[in-house]
C-alpha cells in the first residue's frame, strides 16, 4: 500500500499549498492529491506541486464534472500531464446536489447517468481520439491534440453501488472518503473489482482518503473534526456510506490515538485491498506534523516508483 497526502487546493496561499506537498515528499510520501474548492485550480496546483517535488505523483481528488465540459477538462489534464512528465492522475466526481445547483446552476438529476456519459467522452479525448457523441446530458464532436503528453489515468469518486460499477468499467481507479477499512474490504474494493473484471479491464486502484491524528486525546480531536466538518454527514452520498457503516457522523471515521493504535488501524487498510492511502492529518500545526512524520516512518516505502510514469 502506497501512502500519499490529501490536501485542499484552497484556503491558503498557493506557495503554502505547493510546499506542503514538497514537504510530504521529503518525509517519504509517494503522492499528493488535491481537492477542488472555489479558489485555486486543483489541476494547476498539482502541476506546481510536481515541479517543486520531482518524483512525486500528483493528482486531483477530485475536480467536479459539472463544472466543465469534458473537452475543456481533457485539455487541462493533458497539459498537467505534460508539465509533470506523466506524473499526473485525474480524479473526477459529480460533487453534491447543493454545490452543483448553487455554484454551477446545473441540474443534479441522475448524476450517475451524467458521470457515465462524461467518462464515455473523456477517456477517448484524453487518448487523442476523435469523439462524436450525443447523449442525454452532453454532446460533442471534438478531438484534443496534446503532442507528447502521456494519457493521465482517471480515478472516480465513488461510494455507492452504481458509481462503483461505473468506476470499474470506465475509470482506472476509485477514490473514497469517510470510509473505514471494513467498508472498503466488504463493499468498495470488491464492487469496483467485479465491475472491472466484467468489463475486461485491470483491477482498479483504490485510493482511500482518511483523516488521521497521532494524539493522546482522540475524543477531543474527533469532537473538533465534527465541529468543523460535521455538515458533510448530511450530504446524501456521505450519509449513505456512513449509514452503511453504522456511523452517526464523519468524525467517527477519524483514526486517532497513540502509535500502537494508529499502526494497527492503518494496517487494516492494506488488508482491505487499498492500494493507496491518502492521509489528511488533523489537528493543530504541531499535531499534523507529528502525525505525518509518524505515518511516513511506519508506512512509506523507499524506492516505490510512480505508477503513472
Secondary structure, DSSP 8 states (H G I E B T S, - for coil): -EEEEEEEESSS-HHHHHHHHHHHHHHT--EEEEEE-SSS-HHHHHHHHHHHSTT-EEEES-EEGGGS-HHHHHHHHHHHHHHTTS-EEEEEE---HHHHHHHS----TTHHHHHHHHHHHHHHHHTT--EEEE-SS-EEEE----TT-----EEEE--SHHHHHHHHHH-SEEEESS--HHHIIIIIHHHHHHHHHHTT----EEEEEEEEEE-S-HHHHHHHHHHHHGGGGGSHHHHHHHHHHT-SSGGGG-EEE-HHHHHHHHHHHHHTT-SEEEEEE-SSHHHHHHHHHHHHHHH--TT---TT-
